[in-house]
Structures are given as structure tokens and as C-alpha cells.
Amino acid sequence: MDHKMLRVFDLVTGEITPLFDDPFDYIYGGYSWSPDGKRLALVVRHQPLGLRDLLLVSANGAKQGQTLRLTNDMGGFVSFSPD
């Protein structure tokens, strides 16, 4: 099984930060950075054919902050609202 990991690459320092300790079955490509660049909203699936989770995660990694916002069979594209 090919599990998926997500990392942040700092263009200034060249540092690569993994956002999660454990891989996901699938990470949907429609993730979105918060306007301040401190958080990432993304949709993931933990197991094949399972429900999807909408997560907000710190740009410094899940250990620095992660919030589960919704679990259901939603689409994979998210964006932050202006308000």
C-alpha cells in the first residue's frame, strides 16, 4: 500500500518539515493555505474507501496544532473564506 505524507519546504532555509507523524491512505490535492500562512486546510482519508477528514494543521506540523473540522464523504478541495 502506498501511504501519503505531506511536507512543507521552506524556500529560504531549505528546511523540510513533515506535517504529520503518520502517513494517510490519501491526501486530496485541493488543500489551501490560510491568509496568514500559518495553517493549512486539507482533506485526507485514513483508510481505503473510508470517510474523509477536513483538517486544519499548523505550518510547523500537527504537534504544534491540528484541528479536525469535519468528517464525511466531502470533496477534496477546500479554501479559506474571506470572512
C-alpha positions as CSV (number, residue, x, y, z in Angstrom):
1,M,0.0,0.0,0.0
2,D,1.4,3.4,-0.9
3,H,0.7,5.8,2.0
4,K,0.9,9.5,1.6
5,M,3.0,12.0,3.6
6,L,2.8,15.8,3.4
7,R,5.8,18.1,4.0
8,V,6.4,21.8,3.9
9,F,9.5,23.1,2.1
10,D,10.9,26.4,3.4
11,L,12.2,28.2,0.3
12,V,14.5,30.5,2.4
13,T,16.2,27.9,4.6
14,G,15.7,24.8,2.5
15,E,14.3,23.0,5.6
16,I,11.7,20.3,5.0
17,T,9.1,19.8,7.8
18,P,6.8,16.8,7.8
19,L,3.3,17.9,8.9
20,F,2.2,14.6,10.3
21,D,3.9,11.7,12.1
22,D,1.8,9.0,10.4
23,P,1.0,8.7,6.7
24,F,-2.5,8.8,5.3
25,D,-4.1,6.5,2.7
26,Y,-4.8,9.5,0.6
27,I,-4.3,13.3,0.7
28,Y,-6.5,15.2,-1.6
29,G,-4.8,17.8,-3.8
30,G,-7.1,20.7,-3.1
31,Y,-5.6,22.0,0.1
32,S,-5.4,25.7,0.9
33,W,-3.1,27.9,3.0
34,S,-4.6,30.3,5.5
35,P,-4.2,34.0,4.5
36,D,-1.5,34.5,7.2
37,G,0.4,31.4,6.0
38,K,0.3,29.8,9.5
39,R,-2.2,26.9,8.8
40,L,-3.1,24.6,6.0
41,A,-6.6,23.2,5.4
42,L,-6.7,19.8,3.8
43,V,-8.9,16.8,3.2
44,V,-7.4,13.3,4.0
45,R,-8.6,9.7,4.1
46,H,-7.1,7.4,6.7
47,Q,-8.1,4.1,5.1
48,P,-9.3,3.0,1.6
49,L,-12.9,3.8,1.0
50,G,-13.2,5.4,4.4
51,L,-14.7,8.8,5.2
52,R,-12.7,11.9,4.7
53,D,-11.5,14.3,7.3
54,L,-11.2,18.1,6.9
55,L,-8.1,19.1,9.0
56,L,-6.5,22.4,9.9
57,V,-2.9,21.9,10.7
58,S,-0.1,24.3,11.7
59,A,2.6,25.0,9.1
60,N,5.0,23.9,11.8
61,G,3.4,20.4,12.0
62,A,0.5,18.7,13.7
63,K,2.3,18.6,17.0
64,Q,2.1,22.4,17.0
65,G,-1.6,22.3,16.4
66,Q,-4.2,20.3,14.5
67,T,-8.0,20.6,14.4
68,L,-10.4,18.1,13.0
69,R,-13.2,20.3,11.5
70,L,-15.4,17.7,9.7
71,T,-15.7,14.0,8.9
72,N,-17.9,12.9,6.0
73,D,-17.8,12.0,2.3
74,M,-16.9,15.6,1.1
75,G,-15.0,16.6,-1.9
76,G,-11.3,17.2,-1.7
77,F,-11.0,20.9,-2.5
78,V,-11.1,23.5,0.3
79,S,-10.4,27.2,0.6
80,F,-10.4,29.8,3.3
81,S,-13.3,32.2,3.3
82,P,-12.5,36.0,3.3
83,D,-14.7,36.4,6.3
